[in-house]
Amino acid sequence: MARKKDEAVAENVEAVAENVEATTNDVERFDALTIIQSDKYKRYSDLLRLYLNDDELYSHDEIEIILNRALTTPVKG
């Protein structure tokens, strides 16, 4: 009986993992140069040049997280 429950749980975990992978693959991602040159993020280009790596791709959600962290971090004087 316990084996059947364990197998059912394992199948559910695999199904959820497949759905998560499919969802993450559907997210549009951009390189740093494209992001910096875009109209949406142009005013943050100086900040983004500091935090984005040229060889990585970023989604809009990741960019927003990076900007929020950068803009809410206190400036040390």
Contacts in CASP RR format, 6 or more apart in sequence:
PFRMAT RR
TARGET T0000
AUTHOR 0000-0000-0000
METHOD contacts of the structure
MODEL  1
MARKKDEAVAENVEAVAENVEATTNDVERFDALTIIQSDKYKRYSDLLRL
YLNDDELYSHDEIEIILNRALTTPVKG
27 59 0 8 1.000
27 61 0 8 1.000
28 59 0 8 1.000
28 60 0 8 1.000
29 57 0 8 1.000
29 58 0 8 1.000
29 59 0 8 1.000
30 38 0 8 1.000
30 57 0 8 1.000
30 58 0 8 1.000
30 59 0 8 1.000
31 54 0 8 1.000
31 56 0 8 1.000
31 57 0 8 1.000
31 58 0 8 1.000
32 48 0 8 1.000
32 49 0 8 1.000
32 52 0 8 1.000
32 53 0 8 1.000
32 54 0 8 1.000
32 56 0 8 1.000
32 58 0 8 1.000
33 54 0 8 1.000
35 41 0 8 1.000
35 48 0 8 1.000
35 52 0 8 1.000
35 58 0 8 1.000
35 63 0 8 1.000
36 42 0 8 1.000
36 45 0 8 1.000
36 48 0 8 1.000
36 49 0 8 1.000
36 52 0 8 1.000
37 45 0 8 1.000
41 48 0 8 1.000
41 63 0 8 1.000
41 67 0 8 1.000
44 67 0 8 1.000
47 67 0 8 1.000
47 70 0 8 1.000
47 71 0 8 1.000
48 63 0 8 1.000
48 66 0 8 1.000
48 67 0 8 1.000
50 70 0 8 1.000
51 66 0 8 1.000
51 70 0 8 1.000
52 58 0 8 1.000
52 66 0 8 1.000
58 66 0 8 1.000
END
